[in-house]
Amino acid sequence: MSSPQRILVVDDEEDIRSIIQLALTLQTPWQVLLASSGPEALSLAKTQQPDLILLDRMMPGMDGPSTLQQLKAHPQTQSIPVLLMTAAPLPPETLTALGAVGILPKPFRPLQLAQQLQAILGEAPTA
């Protein structure tokens, strides 16, 4: 059996981070890492090597696309799949150009989040 997945959640809103962390830890054995900014996300991604990053698109300072660009430019983090969390729709070509594997629309349903992420990670649902 493989070790639990590590998910990095990056959002400037503490409530969003807390909801995602609670939803995932209640439904999965995953380790949930939290970052409140792009620079913090880059640091954690390099040191913790998460299996997936949930990245808010709109954050003050370094926004989601800028953070994603830096993740993809660094050899240690370039292969980590990134899902952009956004309330604004993005065309598929924009996603591809940014290097994201998909979009998690906001608002999301916390109780369905684990299933959505398991599908992306290629895991069988645990619940």
N, CA, C and O of each residue as an XYZ file, in Angstrom:
508
protein
N       0.852     -1.187      0.000
C       0.000      0.000      0.000
C       0.890      1.240      0.000
O       1.869      1.310      0.744
N       0.552      2.196     -0.821
C       1.359      3.410     -0.897
C       1.058      4.322      0.291
O       0.031      4.184      0.955
N       1.968      5.246      0.539
C       1.776      6.175      1.654
C       0.662      7.166      1.309
O       0.355      7.373      0.135
N       0.056      7.779      2.332
C      -1.042      8.721      2.070
C      -0.594      9.868      1.167
O       0.554     10.309      1.204
N      -1.532     10.329      0.364
C      -1.261     11.456     -0.515
C      -1.055     12.714      0.318
O      -1.609     12.864      1.408
N      -0.252     13.602     -0.222
C      -0.009     14.895      0.411
C      -0.595     15.969     -0.494
O      -0.212     16.087     -1.657
N      -1.523     16.748      0.043
C      -2.216     17.776     -0.730
C      -1.848     19.138     -0.154
O      -1.993     19.372      1.046
N      -1.374     20.029     -1.010
C      -1.056     21.398     -0.590
C      -2.213     22.304     -1.020
O      -2.547     22.382     -2.203
N      -2.817     22.985     -0.044
C      -3.924     23.905     -0.301
C      -3.398     25.326     -0.156
O      -2.885     25.706      0.897
N      -3.530     26.106     -1.223
C      -3.020     27.477     -1.232
C      -4.181     28.435     -1.467
O      -4.763     28.474     -2.550
N      -4.505     29.205     -0.434
C      -5.588     30.184     -0.543
C      -5.336     31.266      0.490
O      -4.919     30.974      1.611
N      -5.588     32.527      0.116
C      -5.358     33.619      1.062
C      -6.472     33.717      2.100
O      -6.339     34.448      3.082
N      -7.576     32.984      1.891
C      -8.685     33.027      2.842
C      -8.590     31.842      3.807
O      -8.661     30.684      3.396
N      -8.428     32.153      5.095
C      -8.275     31.109      6.105
C      -9.480     30.177      6.150
O      -9.322     28.970      6.336
N     -10.689     30.728      5.979
C     -11.900     29.900      6.020
C     -11.872     28.822      4.935
O     -12.235     27.674      5.188
N     -11.449     29.188      3.747
C     -11.392     28.224      2.632
C     -10.375     27.124      2.959
O     -10.657     25.939      2.788
N      -9.199     27.527      3.426
C      -8.176     26.531      3.789
C      -8.710     25.574      4.852
O      -8.521     24.362      4.753
N      -9.369     26.116      5.856
C      -9.893     25.287      6.952
C     -10.964     24.319      6.474
O     -10.969     23.152      6.867
N     -11.876     24.800      5.623
C     -12.948     23.939      5.105
C     -12.356     22.797      4.290
O     -12.761     21.646      4.456
N     -11.409     23.097      3.418
C     -10.794     22.058      2.588
C     -10.042     21.067      3.467
O     -10.158     19.856      3.279
N      -9.274     21.574      4.422
C      -8.517     20.689      5.304
C      -9.457     19.752      6.061
O      -9.209     18.549      6.131
N     -10.521     20.291      6.620
C     -11.477     19.493      7.372
C     -12.138     18.446      6.473
O     -12.227     17.275      6.841
N     -12.596     18.869      5.304
C     -13.270     17.946      4.379
C     -12.351     16.795      3.980
O     -12.779     15.641      3.954
N     -11.104     17.096      3.672
C     -10.186     16.047      3.212
C      -9.722     15.139      4.347
O      -9.616     13.927      4.160
N      -9.446     15.704      5.516
C      -8.955     14.862      6.611
C     -10.063     13.981      7.186
O      -9.775     12.918      7.737
N     -11.315     14.399      7.069
C     -12.425     13.563      7.540
C     -12.701     12.402      6.589
O     -13.177     11.351      7.018
N     -12.409     12.583      5.312
C     -12.784     11.584      4.310
C     -11.634     10.757      3.768
O     -11.866      9.757      3.090
N     -10.414     11.146      4.047
C      -9.261     10.445      3.455
C      -8.131     10.344      4.477
O      -8.160     11.024      5.503
N      -7.140      9.502      4.205
C      -5.953      9.452      5.074
C      -4.889     10.479      4.654
O      -3.762     10.435      5.146
N      -5.238     11.393      3.755
C      -4.271     12.325      3.192
C      -3.734     13.292      4.227
O      -4.399     13.635      5.205
N      -2.513     13.718      3.977
C      -1.910     14.793      4.764
C      -2.205     16.092      4.013
O      -1.905     16.209      2.825
N      -2.791     17.062      4.708
C      -3.155     18.331      4.081
C      -2.220     19.420      4.594
O      -2.170     19.699      5.792
N      -1.483     20.031      3.672
C      -0.576     21.128      3.985
C      -1.257     22.426      3.592
O      -1.990     22.466      2.603
N      -1.026     23.484      4.349
C      -1.698     24.751      4.093
C      -0.708     25.878      3.848
O       0.312     25.984      4.529
N      -1.021     26.725      2.860
C      -0.226     27.925      2.577
C      -1.196     29.065      2.303
O      -2.244     28.868      1.688
N      -0.838     30.257      2.765
C      -1.728     31.406      2.592
C      -1.266     32.368      1.495
O      -1.912     33.388      1.253
N      -0.140     32.046      0.826
C       0.377     32.941     -0.214
C       1.191     32.146     -1.234
O       1.570     30.999     -0.998
N       1.446     32.785     -2.369
C       2.269     32.167     -3.402
C       3.673     31.823     -2.911
O       4.118     30.689     -3.093
N       4.389     32.779     -2.288
C       5.733     32.463     -1.810
C       5.764     31.318     -0.791
O       6.664     30.479     -0.819
N       4.783     31.292      0.097
C       4.712     30.199      1.076
C       4.455     28.861      0.362
O       5.016     27.832      0.738
N       3.614     28.890     -0.655
C       3.324     27.685     -1.431
C       4.579     27.157     -2.123
O       4.835     25.953     -2.114
N       5.357     28.051     -2.717
C       6.587     27.636     -3.404
C       7.545     26.970     -2.435
O       8.145     25.943     -2.751
N       7.688     27.555     -1.258
C       8.584     27.003     -0.243
C       8.114     25.616      0.205
O       8.905     24.674      0.256
N       6.824     25.497      0.530
C       6.284     24.205      0.975
C       6.350     23.155     -0.126
O       6.652     21.993      0.145
N       6.072     23.548     -1.355
C       6.107     22.594     -2.462
C       7.513     22.015     -2.634
O       7.665     20.826     -2.913
N       8.528     22.846     -2.470
C       9.914     22.380     -2.610
C      10.316     21.457     -1.465
O      10.987     20.449     -1.690
N       9.915     21.791     -0.242
C      10.358     21.001      0.914
C       9.483     19.776      1.174
O       9.986     18.753      1.640
N       8.193     19.857      0.882
C       7.269     18.769      1.224
C       6.881     17.872      0.047
O       6.349     16.782      0.255
N       7.139     18.313     -1.170
C       6.830     17.540     -2.381
C       5.415     16.948     -2.362
O       5.257     15.727     -2.340
N       4.375     17.814     -2.370
C       3.003     17.293     -2.354
C       2.676     16.534     -3.638
O       3.332     16.704     -4.665
N       1.645     15.693     -3.552
C       1.189     14.922     -4.706
C       0.243     15.731     -5.581
O       0.054     15.422     -6.758
N      -0.351     16.775     -4.994
C      -1.286     17.628     -5.714
C      -1.342     18.977     -5.011
O      -1.254     19.054     -3.786
N      -1.489     20.042     -5.801
C      -1.623     21.388     -5.234
C      -2.962     21.973     -5.671
O      -3.289     21.991     -6.857
N      -3.733     22.453     -4.687
C      -4.948     23.224     -4.954
C      -4.560     24.677     -4.803
O      -4.192     25.108     -3.709
N      -4.633     25.433     -5.866
C      -4.094     26.782     -5.890
C      -5.166     27.810     -6.243
O      -5.760     27.760     -7.321
N      -5.402     28.735     -5.324
C      -6.365     29.809     -5.575
C      -5.844     30.691     -6.700
O      -4.662     31.032     -6.739
N      -6.735     31.057     -7.610
C      -6.325     31.890     -8.754
C      -6.100     33.344     -8.351
O      -5.168     33.986     -8.835
N      -6.957     33.870     -7.458
C      -6.873     35.287     -7.117
C      -6.389     35.451     -5.682
O      -7.136     35.210     -4.734
N      -5.140     35.861     -5.534
C      -4.551     36.128     -4.222
C      -3.787     37.441     -4.314
O      -3.280     37.790     -5.379
N      -3.700     38.171     -3.203
C      -2.907     39.408     -3.229
C      -1.419     39.092     -3.379
O      -0.970     38.003     -3.018
N      -0.673     40.030     -3.902
C       0.760     39.792     -4.096
C       0.965     38.877     -5.286
O       0.682     39.254     -6.423
N       1.456     37.675     -5.025
C       1.687     36.694     -6.084
C       0.397     35.896     -6.296
O       0.009     35.105     -5.437
N      -0.272     36.103     -7.444
C      -1.534     35.404     -7.702
C      -1.275     33.953     -8.130
O      -0.132     33.522     -8.278
N      -2.379     33.214     -8.326
C      -2.273     31.810     -8.685
C      -1.485     31.545     -9.958
O      -0.577     30.713     -9.943
N      -1.803     32.233    -11.079
C      -1.034     31.986    -12.298
C       0.465     32.277    -12.143
O       1.289     31.548    -12.694
N       0.826     33.326    -11.407
C       2.254     33.627    -11.186
C       2.915     32.536    -10.347
O       4.047     32.134    -10.617
N       2.198     32.061     -9.329
C       2.719     30.977     -8.486
C       2.896     29.716     -9.324
O       3.920     29.038     -9.234
N       1.891     29.409    -10.139
C       1.944     28.227    -10.995
C       3.120     28.308    -11.968
O       3.813     27.318    -12.201
N       3.334     29.485    -12.528
C       4.458     29.680    -13.455
C       5.786     29.361    -12.761
O       6.656     28.714    -13.345
N       5.936     29.811    -11.523
C       7.180     29.543    -10.790
C       7.298     28.067    -10.408
O       8.393     27.506    -10.423
N       6.165     27.435    -10.064
C       6.189     25.998     -9.758
C       6.661     25.209    -10.976
O       7.476     24.294    -10.854
N       6.146     25.567    -12.147
C       6.485     24.844    -13.380
C       7.920     25.132    -13.837
O       8.503     24.350    -14.587
N       8.482     26.251    -13.387
C       9.843     26.618    -13.790
C      10.914     25.958    -12.921
O      12.086     25.944    -13.298
N      10.534     25.417    -11.779
C      11.514     24.850    -10.852
C      11.552     23.326    -10.991
O      10.507     22.679    -10.923
N      12.751     22.739    -11.186
C      12.852     21.287    -11.382
C      12.237     20.454    -10.248
O      11.716     19.367    -10.497
N      12.294     20.951     -9.018
C      11.752     20.191     -7.884
C      10.226     20.153     -7.864
O       9.635     19.244     -7.281
N       9.590     21.132     -8.494
C       8.133     21.230     -8.388
C       7.409     21.164     -9.734
O       6.178     21.173     -9.764
N       8.133     21.097    -10.829
C       7.487     21.197    -12.135
C       6.552     20.035    -12.461
O       5.640     20.202    -13.272
N       6.749     18.869    -11.857
C       5.892     17.723    -12.188
C       4.702     17.558    -11.242
O       3.914     16.630    -11.419
N       4.550     18.426    -10.247
C       3.427     18.332     -9.317
C       2.163     18.836    -10.016
O       2.148     19.963    -10.509
N       1.095     18.018    -10.069
C      -0.149     18.494    -10.681
C      -0.772     19.621     -9.858
O      -0.774     19.587     -8.628
N      -1.297     20.613    -10.563
C      -1.900     21.781     -9.904
C      -3.323     21.973    -10.429
O      -3.563     21.989    -11.636
N      -4.257     22.117     -9.489
C      -5.642     22.468     -9.805
C      -5.843     23.915     -9.414
O      -5.553     24.294     -8.280
N      -6.333     24.729    -10.327
C      -6.626     26.125    -10.002
C      -8.031     26.220     -9.415
O      -8.986     25.697     -9.990
N      -8.154     26.884     -8.273
C      -9.461     27.136     -7.670
C      -9.875     28.544     -8.083
O      -9.150     29.511     -7.849
N     -11.061     28.649     -8.705
C     -11.490     29.953     -9.180
C     -13.006     30.022     -9.323
O     -13.666     29.026     -9.623
N     -13.536     31.204     -9.103
C     -14.963     31.441     -9.324
C     -15.206     31.866    -10.770
O     -16.324     31.760    -11.275
N     -14.155     32.348    -11.434
C     -14.276     32.807    -12.823
C     -13.937     31.668    -13.773
O     -12.913     31.008    -13.597
N     -14.777     31.425    -14.778
C     -14.477     30.349    -15.719
C     -13.223     30.665    -16.537
O     -12.957     31.817    -16.879
N     -12.474     29.629    -16.834
C     -11.276     29.773    -17.670
C     -11.411     28.863    -18.882
O     -11.815     27.709    -18.746
N     -11.078     29.366    -20.063
C     -11.115     28.485    -21.234
C     -10.020     27.418    -21.133
O      -8.963     27.675    -20.557
N     -10.262     26.219    -21.691
C      -9.287     25.135    -21.603
C      -7.895     25.518    -22.103
O      -6.893     25.057    -21.556
N      -7.825     26.358    -23.141
C      -6.500     26.737    -23.673
C      -5.709     27.576    -22.662
O      -4.480     27.524    -22.637
N      -6.415     28.344    -21.833
C      -5.735     29.117    -20.788
C      -5.158     28.173    -19.747
O      -4.023     28.347    -19.302
N      -5.942     27.169    -19.358
C      -5.473     26.165    -18.400
C      -4.226     25.476    -18.915
O      -3.237     25.337    -18.196
N      -4.279     25.044    -20.172
C      -3.145     24.348    -20.776
C      -1.917     25.251    -20.815
O      -0.809     24.816    -20.503
N      -2.117     26.499    -21.196
C      -1.003     27.448    -21.272
C      -0.384     27.667    -19.894
O       0.832     27.812    -19.776
N      -1.212     27.692    -18.856
C      -0.707     27.892    -17.497
C      -0.015     26.644    -16.951
O       0.869     26.740    -16.100
N      -0.422     25.474    -17.445
C       0.166     24.237    -16.955
C      -0.644     23.565    -15.854
O      -0.152     22.644    -15.202
N      -1.878     24.013    -15.640
C      -2.733     23.395    -14.623
C      -3.390     22.141    -15.200
O      -3.602     22.043    -16.409
N      -3.709     21.183    -14.328
C      -4.365     19.953    -14.777
C      -5.878     20.096    -14.800
O      -6.570     19.255    -15.373
N      -6.398     21.152    -14.182
C      -7.837     21.351    -14.175
C      -8.235     22.517    -13.300
O      -7.397     23.251    -12.776
N      -9.552     22.668    -13.156
C     -10.110     23.757    -12.351
C     -11.016     23.159    -11.288
O     -11.773     22.224    -11.548
N     -10.924     23.708    -10.104
C     -11.882     23.412     -9.044
C     -12.736     24.669     -8.918
O     -12.285     25.676     -8.373
N     -13.985     24.609     -9.429
C     -14.813     25.818     -9.391
C     -15.189     26.200     -7.956
O     -15.473     25.339     -7.124
N     -15.186     27.486     -7.691
C     -15.679     28.011     -6.418
C     -17.058     28.589     -6.676
O     -17.245     29.218     -7.718
N     -18.015     28.421     -5.813
C     -17.899     27.625     -4.589
C     -17.900     26.133     -4.919
O     -18.516     25.705     -5.895
N     -17.208     25.352     -4.102
C     -17.154     23.900     -4.289
C     -17.959     23.245     -3.178
O     -18.320     23.887     -2.192
N     -18.233     21.965     -3.354
C     -18.970     21.212     -2.339
C     -17.956     20.422     -1.511
O     -17.376     19.455     -2.006
N     -17.739     20.822     -0.264
C     -16.719     20.171      0.560
C     -16.858     18.654      0.639
O     -15.851     17.945      0.650
N     -18.084     18.146      0.693
C     -18.271     16.708      0.843
C     -17.978     15.941     -0.443
O     -17.820     14.721     -0.405
N     -17.902     16.630     -1.573
C     -17.565     15.973     -2.835
C     -16.110     16.192     -3.230
O     -15.628     15.609     -4.200
N     -15.420     17.030     -2.479
C     -14.050     17.402     -2.830
C     -13.106     16.202     -2.862
O     -12.335     16.052     -3.810
N     -13.156     15.354     -1.847
C     -12.253     14.194     -1.803
C     -12.436     13.316     -3.034
O     -11.455     12.860     -3.621
N     -13.689     13.074     -3.430
C     -13.953     12.259     -4.614
C     -13.372     12.903     -5.870
O     -12.775     12.223     -6.704
N     -13.548     14.210     -6.001
C     -13.018     14.913     -7.174
C     -11.493     14.770     -7.233
O     -10.930     14.520     -8.298
N     -10.838     14.929     -6.095
C      -9.379     14.857     -6.067
C      -8.889     13.427     -6.270
O      -7.855     13.207     -6.901
N      -9.631     12.452     -5.736
C      -9.253     11.053     -5.939
C      -9.280     10.707     -7.419
O      -8.423      9.966     -7.900
N     -10.254     11.237     -8.142
C     -10.334     10.985     -9.578
C      -9.101     11.546    -10.285
O      -8.556     10.910    -11.188
N      -8.666     12.726     -9.877
C      -7.485     13.350    -10.485
C      -6.216     12.574    -10.129
O      -5.330     12.400    -10.966
N      -6.137     12.110     -8.882
C      -4.959     11.379     -8.426
C      -4.978      9.912     -8.870
O      -3.983      9.203     -8.717
N      -6.118      9.455     -9.424
C      -6.206      8.077     -9.879
C      -6.366      7.073     -8.759
O      -5.924      5.931     -8.881
N      -6.996      7.486     -7.667
C      -7.226      6.609     -6.534
C      -8.665      6.145     -6.519
O      -9.556      6.826     -7.027
N      -8.889      4.975     -5.929
C     -10.257      4.519     -5.703
C     -10.844      5.306     -4.542
O     -10.147      5.571     -3.563
N     -12.105      5.682     -4.634
C     -12.725      6.419     -3.516
C     -12.683      5.612     -2.225
O     -12.822      4.389     -2.231
N     -12.486      6.329     -1.113
C     -12.399      5.657      0.185
C     -13.745      5.604      0.875
O     -13.936      4.792      1.781
N     -14.678      6.440      0.476
C     -15.974      6.448      1.156
C     -17.050      5.850      0.282
O     -18.208      5.774      0.692
